Amino acid sequence: MEARKPIKRTVEIAPLSREHHDGLLLCWKIRFGIKNELDVARIGGYVLYSWETHLEAHFLDEEKYLFPLLPGDNPKLVRAIREHGNISSQVDNIRSQPTYKALSTFADELEAHIRFEERDLFNIIEQLADKTHLEKAGVEIAGRIHKTEQIWNDNFWEKANKHVL
């Protein structure tokens, strides 16, 4: 099996790409919690916290600054917008009825979406976007991205906390 080479992002998109790592880590944490049969409320609470403090703003930044750089009928853009809506709906499902299935579906859809953006959508944006508009978007993105310290006291994904109620 051939190893994938790291994707080199333009400076304008790199901050969003780095946030994707946090999204993939969230998926790993969800799967860890499910695998270890931890309380769905614990896992779901963390998903909601992550959505409200990071992911939702990330989606909005992409929609506001990157997506307008492509024609509205671009199939990859249409897919990204649809996936944002689907993932947001999954968050609503977790908020109303957290289950292992809802959590697993959310993790699967979020991971697939991140991989799609990294492997396909961002490449297309970097290739097709007007450079001046991309630079302006990059300035806006850089001004909006801020790494906030997570204030979450239940690190259920750490083995030492496996039996904490």
C-alpha positions, 0 to 999 in steps of 0.5 A: 500500500502506497503511503499518502503524501501530506497535502501542502495547502496555500497559506490562505486555506491552511488554518482551516486545514489545520482545524480539520485535524481537530475534527478527525480527532473528535471522530477518534474520540467518539469511536473510542467512547463507543468501543468502550461502551461509555455512556452516550450522554458523556460522548454526546455532550462532548460532541455538542460542546465541540460543535458549539465551540468550534465546528459550527464556526468552522463550517460557517467560515468555509461557507462565508469565505471559501465556498463563494470562490467557486461557481455555485453549480460546481459539483464539489461545492454542491456536495460540500454544502449538502454535507454541511447540512447533513452533519448539522442534522446529525448534531440535532439528532445527537442533541435530541436523542444521543445514541451510539448509532447517532454518534457513529453516523456523525463520526462517519459523516464528519470524517468522510466530509473532512477527507473530501474537503482535504483531498478534493474540494480544497484542491479545486478551490486552490486551482480555480479561485481568483488569486486576489479573492483567495488572498482576501478570503485568507485574510478573513480566515486568519482573522477569524481562526483562533485556537481556544483552549478546550474547557471540557472536564470529562476526557472520556477518551483517556483510558484512566477515565474509563470507569468515571461516571 
